[in-house]
Amino acid sequence: MPILNVQDLRMYYSTLKGDVKAVDGVDLEVEKGEAIGLVGESGCGKTTFALSILRLLPYNGHFVSGKILFNGDDMLTVDDKTFNKEYRWKRLSYVFQGAMNAMNPVFRVGDQIAEAMLLHEDVEKEEAMDRVRGLFSLVGIDPDRVTNYPHEFSGGMKQRAMIAMALACNPEFIIADEPTTALDVIVQAQTLQVINDLRAKLGLTMMLITHDLSVVAQTCTTCAIMYAGRIVEYADIDTVFSEPKHPYTKALIGAFPSIKEAKRELVSIKGTPPNLLDPPTGCRFNPRCPYAMDICSKEVPKFIGLGGRHYAACHLLTGGDA
Ligand code: SF4
């Protein structure tokens, strides 16, 4: 049984102009111990999808249909109290975007991490602080820095402290949302190394959300490409880079530099992701796709198996048939 099994999930935001279809029919399975990268441009629904798993959507976000099964339990039907006590942070946790501003500036970093333990577990403050020191060592921060305030930490330390906070209650599944955005390349590499080391040491299952394919290449075992609220391609990481089948995946890869092809010209993807208040009909990539055919604006392409765990949704793969 996969640790996470998402079935036909639809999460919309209510606005005065109508529903924004941020997640619109997503199916995804994550096996225990796997590190899956969720990749796509900004505005493709990645963060909404991840926040849905922890039921952390803003007030106007609402569930339309589907299931989120975590170890077989449907996360959308568990009552709030049980979800808070037994799942959120304890078994499923989150490294939020924007480590620079994610902590409360007027509380000590160690206290903020210990708070997660005190809220979700039956521990005394002393024991919680000892565990925070252990977590600091694990993520490469001097344990004596637990009494520091956030402004005394560098950007890289703040990011590692956010990872320590996500690990506070020994969760089985961690979602890291753009964990390296806004970090310089050296600190980014250090943070990715911390993530890789933790996965190896703790056997964590992880979902990493990013627009940066190179981050996924360095940390993940599988990859799901998301566009305009839907998954358009899914495969193990080597297959995504060596045999991409969806034009959007190919376009993303073409827009990133490669060490192996240093002289290759980078090609940006024309246009921008659609407004999900009124997305294009059929394949949502059709207004930007260089291979678009008549059928593409009329029929939603099926997600088809291409061998092994490789799947993609494009009419080119079925010869133009729906
Ligand atoms: Fe392009 Fe059509 Fe494939 Fe969509 S279904 S990616 S528009 S070829």
Residues whose N, C-alpha, C, O or C-beta is under 5 A from the ligand:
A	BS01	SF4	P247 C283 F285 N286 C289 Y291 A292 M293 C296 P301 A313 C314 H315 L316
